[in-house]
Amino acid sequence: MRVLNFNPGPAALPLPALERARDELLDFAGTGMSVMEHSHRGKDYDAVHTEAILLMRELYGVPDSHEVLFMTGGASQQFAQVPLSFLKPGESADYVVTGAWSQKAFQEGERTARFVGASVRVAADTGVGEGKARSYTRAAGPGEIEADPNAAYLHFTTNETIHGVQFGIDPRRPFPSSKAPLVVDMSSDFLWRKLDVSAFDLVYAGAQKNLGPSGVTLVIASKAFVARGREDLPKILQYRTNASERSLYNTPPTFAIYLVRNVLAWVKSVGGLEEIERLNREKAALLYDCLDRSPEFFRCPVAKDSRSVMNVVFRLPTEALEADLVARAKASGMVGIKGHRSVGGLRVSLYNAIPLDAVEALVALLQAFAKQHG
Ligand SMILES: *Cc1c(COP(=O)(O)O)cnc(C)c1O
């Protein structure tokens, strides 16, 4: 029995992508072995690798100006690899902080910049309160940043997975006052809607939120930006190495990339990003409407225009009720709704693999729970 899995990441994968992996596990494409037992240089694996890249290009409409790369080390390695590659001694980069992940990206940027002899600065920070109690409930507005005209790049996080804060309608050019190349962490914001990703200079996303299993990190980067990266780094840490070797410089995480291929093929089969976006917006509207109908019982801390379509964060009147709801959901076959340990409360993640009827089941449970305890 599979449960309704609202985990934030690693998260639910589309059932057809898993079933395909199951069916092909022992004998991939009539080769008598699993795809993970194939050489990464052989034609059987290469077909999967190439298909994954082409599907990504097709679904997002990635133009020739941009590379599609498979990397490792998660989004967390990108926190360091970006400043290591694109900050030269004496330079500075801008960071927009809107939650826990962008804060972490900034802190790792600080460490790396110190190592390089460069610096990073906070161009905007929407947090309120101090220390552990600091809370994030909204994205940064267009006029809100203090941009450094000479910044090597501007980094922001389009969806804050822990705080449930997402940049609204068009995240592409959110800060007109900055002319710097845009580097974005889209880990939990990836592949759920139509978006012109070529408006960014470098996009990175750990796969395990919406794209596949952990172990592979997707990077979409402009060729011109990649060419600007430092050339005196170890080869393995240069984006250009991945680009020139088609992400086959060393052994890539072949099985993870295979699963990404399955997920991308599934997205295409259900109608591509337009259809996926329509579904995701319907799911999120259903859940937020349910919460908004009982404001005395459910409290959504995030500003309406910054509410995440992927990670819905809310509170109940007491922590005891929150624990009670988590237990009730579990008894009904629904898991993963507990908030992140750093912020508490509840969080429901509605990635692509969550079907509408799973959200309907959760909403029915929430309504019954509010009626009983409200
Ligand atoms: C999950 C997540 C990360 C961390 O990803 P890892 O792959 O574990 O390094 C970074 N940023 C965001 C926005 C995330 O959701």
The ligand as a Gaussian input file, in Angstrom:
#p B3LYP/6-31G(d) Opt

LIG

0 1
 C       16.402000      21.114000      -0.454000
 C       16.960000      22.438000      -0.795000
 C       18.341000      22.694000      -0.768000
 C       19.350000      21.663000      -0.339000
 O       19.486000      20.709000      -1.302000
 P       20.589000      19.538000      -1.191000
 O       20.408000      18.850000      -2.494000
 O       20.239000      18.708000      -0.001000
 O       21.919000      20.167000      -1.053000
 C       18.768000      23.954000      -1.151000
 N       17.898000      24.908000      -1.514000
 C       16.577000      24.698000      -1.545000
 C       15.661000      25.803000      -1.971000
 C       16.060000      23.454000      -1.180000
 O       14.732000      23.245000      -1.213000

